Amino acid sequence: MNRLQSVVRRPMSASIGLVMGGALWGLIWLPLRALGAFGLDGAWPGIMIYGATALLLLPLAWVRRHSILKHWQGLALCGFFAGMAFSLYTTSLMFTEVVRAILLFYLTPVWATAMGIALLGERMTLERALALVLGLVGLLVVLGTGGGIPWPRNIGDWMALMSGLAWAYGSLQLYKLGSTVPVPEQVVAFIFGSLTVTLLTLVVGGAAMGQPVSFGQFLEATPWSLLIAVYVIPMLFLTIWPATLLSPGRVGILLMSEVLIGVVSAALWSGEPFGWREGIGSLLIVGAGFVEVMGHRTPKPI
């Protein structure tokens, strides 16, 4: 193993990479809504972005075709669920507020930690418990209780919530495949899974998931979609590579860097509200990630 491979396999390197990937995901709403300027709504921006990214990844898929065929069953499973997660998430951003979509997705650590304990035999630690408490309290602060339990209020909220559950299971599959299937193959599976689920969303949902797009709109949006794909590809590698090395609960918590970037960028450029509640809640959620990372080396079971 050379020095680069050694660095790539380090949990701390993967943790830093995942924080960077989460930050990039925090800005994904900008290109999605920019495509809306071409008359694309609902699932269509996701279809254009994932389709363009899949097109750019075709050479990689061809080079890796033998390995992909060898591991096709595992890749199909993790690609479908991980792809479903971000397909639902990106589509949710077209139907609800950015802040709500992000925070509902970030129930992920709850699902992921439960799955890690049930399916991987992980132990709950003091640090993980504290991180989960901080994350969930931050979620409640941002969404507010309004005298009751925060509850999804539209299809976008529900899709964001479902995307978190799908990512918890998808990241578990990525983690299980990490020792046998190289990251490039998993990235290819992820993007084709995302495209497939987004297309299915449009087919099943019909006009409710996006009005028909004209050929002129398609041609006009294609160059921008290809440009966005150049942004998406490194974002995917920074998401998939760490998920093959880190446990699902840890992945869900570290991806919370997206919260800070997403909420602040939405406050600056979307016209959506950002007050004391959003600020305190976001700090709590990001703080959850730091607690989990700093305490990871010396776990104390509870």
N, C-alpha and C positions, 0 to 999 in steps of 0.2 A: 504493500500500500504506500503510494507516494504521499508527499506532504499535503498536496491539495485534497486528495481523497481523505486523508486523516482529518483535515479541517472540516470538510463537508460532513463527515460522520459524527462530529462532535455535537452533543445536545445543545450546548450554548450557541454554536454557530447556527444550528437549525432554529433556535429560539429567536435569535436576532433577525434571521431571514424571514421568519413568520411575522414578526412585528412589522417589518418593512412591507411584506405582502399585504398585511391588514391595512396599512396606511394607504396603499394603492387602491385596495378595494373601497376604502372610505371615499374616494373621489370618483368611483365608477358611475355614480348617478349623473355626473356632469355630461359625459358623452351620451349616456342613455337619453337624457332629456334633450340634448342638443339634436339628436336624430328626430325628436318630435317636431322640430322646426320644418322637417321635410314632409310632415303630415303622417308620420309613423306613430301609432299609439299602441297601448297594450303590450302584447308579446312581440310586436314587430321589431322594435329596436334590439331586443335580445337576439332575435333570429338573425338580424343583419350582422350583429357583432360576432356572435358565435359562428355564423356561417363564414364570415370573412376570416376569422381565426382558424377555423378548420381548413379552409383553403390554403392558408399559409403554412399549415402544419402537415399538409399532404406529403411533401418530400420527406419529412421526418418519419411519417407513418410508413412510407415505402421502404426507407432504409431499415426500419425496425420491424418490418412485416413478419419475419420469421419468429421473432420473440413475441410479437403480439399474438400470432396464431398459436404459439406454444402455450401462452398463458391466457387465452381468450376468455375462459370461464370466469376467472378471478377479475380480469380487467372489465368484463361486461358488468359484473356485479358492482364493483366499486365505481366504475364510470357512470353507471346509471344513477346510483344514489348520491354520489358527490355531484354529478351533473344536475340531478334533480334539485339539489340544495341551491345551487347558484342560478339555475334557471328560474326557480320560483322566487328567489331573492331579487334578481334583476327585474323580473316582471312586476314584483310587488312595488318597486320604486316608481313605477308608472301609475300606480293606483292609490298610493297613500303618501303621507309625508315622509321625507327622508329619515327624520329622527325616529318616528314610530317604526319604520321598517327595520332600521338598524337595531333598535333596542329589543324588538320582538324576536329578531333573529338571535340575539344574545341571551336567550334562554338556553342556548346551546350547551354551556358548561353544566347546566343541571342535567340535561339528557346525557351528555357525554360522560360525566362522572358516574352517573348511575349505570351506564352501559359498561364503563371500564371496570367497575366493581363487580357487576354481574357476569360479564363475559370474559374479562381478562384477569380476574382475580386480584385487582388492585386493592390496596388498603386506603381507607380514608385517613388523611393526615390533618394535623392542626392547621397547617398552612393552607391546604386545599379547602378545608372547611371555612377558614377565615376569608379566603378569596371568594368562595361562593356566596358568603353572607354579604361581603362588600358589593359584589356584582349584582345580586338580587335587590339589595337596598337601593343601589344606584338606579336600577330598572324602575323600581317603585317611585323613586323621587322624580325621575324624568317623566314617566307616564302619568303620575299622580293617581290617587285613589278615587278622588271625586266622591268620597263618602262610601265607596264600595271597592270591589276588586277590579283592577284594570282588565279590560276585555277587548278583544279585536272588534273593531266597529265597521269594517268594510272588507271586501275581497282582498285588498292589498295587505291589510293586517293579517288576515288568515294565511295568505301565501307566505308572508315573512315568518310567521310562527311555524308553519310546516317546513319551511326551508331550514330552520334551525334544527328541527328534529331529523330531517334527512341528512344534514351535514354531520350530525353526531354519529349516525350509523355509517355514513360514507367515510368519515375520517377514521372510524374503527376499522373498516375494510382496507383503507390505505395503509394503516399501521400494520395490519396483519400481512399485507402483501409486500411491505417495505423491504424485507430481508430476501425476497426471491425475485421480485419484478423491478427492473430499473425505473427510475423516475420518468424518463422521456416517454416510455410506453404508457405510464399512468396519466401523464399530461394529455396524450393523444386520446386515451379512453375518456378522460374527463371532458374534453371539449366536445367530442362527438356525443357523449351522453347529455351534455348541456343542450346541444343543438336538437337532439332527438326529443328530449322532454319539452323544450320550448315549442317545437313544431306540434307535438301532441297537445299541448295546452291550447294552441290556436285552433287545432282541428276539433277538439272536444268542446271548447268554450265558444267557438264561432265568433260572431260579431262582438260579443261581450268581451272577448280577449283581444280585439283589435279589428278595426275596419279594413276592408280590402285595400290593397296597395296597387296603384297603377304602375305600368311599366316605366313611365317617366319618373315617378317618385323613386322607384328601385334604382334606376340608373343614376339619378342625382345623389342618392345616399350611399351608393357603393364605394366611391373613392374615400369618403369620410369613414366608412365602416372598415376599410382596409387599413387606414391610418390608425384608427382606434385599436385594431387587432395587434398592431406593433406595440401598443401599450399593454394589451391584455396578456400577451405571451409571457413576458418576464413576471408579471403578476401571478400567472398560473404556476410557474416554476417555484416562485417564492411561497406559494400556498401548498403545493403538492409535495415538494421535497421535504419540508419539515414534518408534514403529516405522516410521512413514512417512518420517521424516527421517534416522534414524540407521541405520548398517549393521547387519546381523544379529549380527555378533560383538559389537559395542558394546552392542546391545540386550540380548543374553544376559548380558553382564558386569554392566551397570547394574541389571538385574533382580535381581541377587544381594542387593540390600537386603532382599529377601524372606527370605533365609536368616537374617539376624540377628533380624528380627521373628518369623519363624515358629518358629525354634528356641527363643528365649527365652520366647515365649508358650506354647509346648508344655511347656517345663520348668516354667513357673509354674502352668499350668491343666490340663494333660492327664495329669499323673502320669508322663510319660515321662522317661527319664534325661537329666540335664544335668550333666556333670562337666567335668574339665579337657580331655578330648578334644573334647567338643562346643564348649567355649568357644574353644579355640585354633583348631580347624578353622573355626569360623564367622568368627573374626577374619581368618584367612587369606583366606577367600572374599570377605568384604566388602572387605578390603584390595585384592583384585584389581580390584575396580571402581574404587577411587580411583586406583590406578596407571594404569589405562587412560584415565580421564577427564583426569587431570593431564598425561599425556603426549600427549594426542590432538592438541594444536595444533602440535606440532613433531615429526612422525613421522620416525624414522630407520630406513630399510629395512635389513634384515639379509639 
